[in-house]
Every structure is written in C-alpha cells, then in structure tokens.
Amino acid sequence: MASDATLQTEDLDLLDRLARRVVELHLELPAILTLETGKPLSLLAGQTLVFFEPMVLSLFRWSDYQRFARLIERREVVEALIQRIERCADEARAARRPPKASPPSGGASS
C-alpha cells in the first residue's frame, strides 16, 4: 500500500490533478487496468514515457510531466494514483446520481 507520507505535497497534488483529469475524460477504467497491469514494470514505464510524450503532454504541463516520469518509477506511486482515480471516479458517480426520494410517511393519525 502506498504511503502518502513518503511523497511530497507537490507530488500528491500532481497525482490528484491527474486522477481528476482521467475521470473528467471518463478514462478511469482503462487507466486503472493499465496501471494495475503495468505495476510490476513501473521502472520501465517511467522510461517509456519519453515515447508517449505527445499524448501525455495533453494531460500535463512540461514540469508536471518531468515530475510524473520520475514518480511513476516507484510502485507505491502507481498504487497511490490508482487509489486517487478510484476515489475521484466514486465522487463523480455520486455527483451524477439523483438524490434519493424520502420514504413516504406511513403512519395513520388517531
């Protein structure tokens, strides 16, 4: 399990922004599947980001991209990102749900 205590505030902010953006684009399922599948290869993933730079830059500013490339090499960061995406997706689903109707009052007065 990822320990947020090992990450800097800027790192956590970056992961939160990325998770929100993934959910805004409705890409949470492919993102989580990709992250879970690639978790054992996280070091290689960090190096592979250079290849995917054009696509990733649509999600990040350049400075964030460089920070993310360093962070994603750590497995605990991958897990922290998955958890943030799941949390953001849950919050988005809850916000889209209509409010529950209150139950009808079922007592007869005497």
C-alpha positions in Angstrom: 0.0 0.0 0.0 1.3 3.5 -0.8 2.3 5.7 2.0 1.4 9.3 1.3 3.9 10.3 3.9 6.7 9.3 1.5 5.5 11.7 -1.2 6.0 15.5 -1.2 2.9 17.7 -1.3 3.7 18.7 -4.9 3.7 15.0 -5.8 0.4 14.4 -4.2 -1.1 17.5 -5.8 0.1 16.2 -9.2 -1.4 12.8 -8.6 -4.7 14.3 -7.6 -4.8 16.6 -10.7 -4.1 13.6 -12.9 -6.7 11.5 -11.3 -9.3 14.2 -11.7 -8.4 14.7 -15.4 -8.6 10.9 -16.1 -12.1 10.9 -14.5 -13.1 14.0 -16.4 -12.2 12.2 -19.7 -14.0 9.0 -18.5 -10.8 7.0 -18.8 -10.7 5.6 -15.3 -11.3 2.0 -16.3 -8.5 1.9 -19.0 -6.2 3.9 -16.7 -6.7 1.6 -13.7 -6.3 -1.5 -15.9 -3.2 -0.2 -17.5 -1.7 0.9 -14.1 -2.5 -2.4 -12.4 -1.2 -4.5 -15.3 2.0 -2.4 -15.6 2.7 -2.1 -11.9 5.5 -4.8 -12.0 7.1 -2.8 -14.8 6.8 0.6 -13.2 10.5 1.4 -13.7 10.3 0.6 -17.4 7.1 2.7 -17.5 8.9 5.7 -16.3 11.4 5.3 -19.1 8.7 4.6 -21.7 7.0 8.0 -21.0 9.5 9.6 -23.4 7.9 7.6 -26.2 4.4 8.7 -25.2 5.4 12.3 -24.6 2.9 13.8 -27.1 -0.1 12.0 -25.6 1.0 12.6 -22.0 1.6 16.3 -22.6 -2.2 16.6 -23.3 -2.7 15.8 -19.6 0.3 17.6 -18.1 2.4 20.7 -18.2 6.0 20.1 -19.1 7.3 20.5 -15.4 4.5 18.1 -14.2 5.4 15.7 -17.0 9.0 15.5 -15.8 7.9 15.1 -12.2 5.5 12.3 -13.2 8.1 10.5 -15.2 10.3 10.3 -12.1 7.4 9.4 -9.8 5.8 6.6 -11.9 9.0 4.6 -11.5 8.0 3.9 -7.9 5.4 1.2 -7.3 3.9 2.9 -4.3 3.2 5.9 -6.5 1.4 3.7 -9.0 -0.8 2.4 -6.2 -1.4 5.9 -4.9 -2.5 7.0 -8.4 -4.9 4.1 -8.7 -6.5 4.9 -5.4 -6.9 8.5 -6.3 -8.5 7.7 -9.7 -10.9 5.3 -7.9 -11.8 7.9 -5.3 -12.4 10.6 -8.0 -14.5 8.2 -10.1 -16.6 7.3 -7.0 -17.1 11.0 -6.3 -18.1 11.7 -9.9 -20.6 8.8 -9.9 -22.1 10.1 -6.6 -22.4 13.6 -8.0 -24.2 12.3 -11.1 -26.7 10.2 -9.1 -30.1 11.8 -8.5 -30.9 12.4 -4.8 -32.9 9.6 -3.1 -36.5 10.3 -2.5 -37.6 10.4 1.1 -39.7 7.4 2.1 -43.4 8.1 2.3 -44.8 8.7 5.8 -46.7 5.5 6.7 -48.5 6.3 9.9 -52.2 6.9 10.3 -53.1 9.6 12.8 -55.6 8.9 15.6 
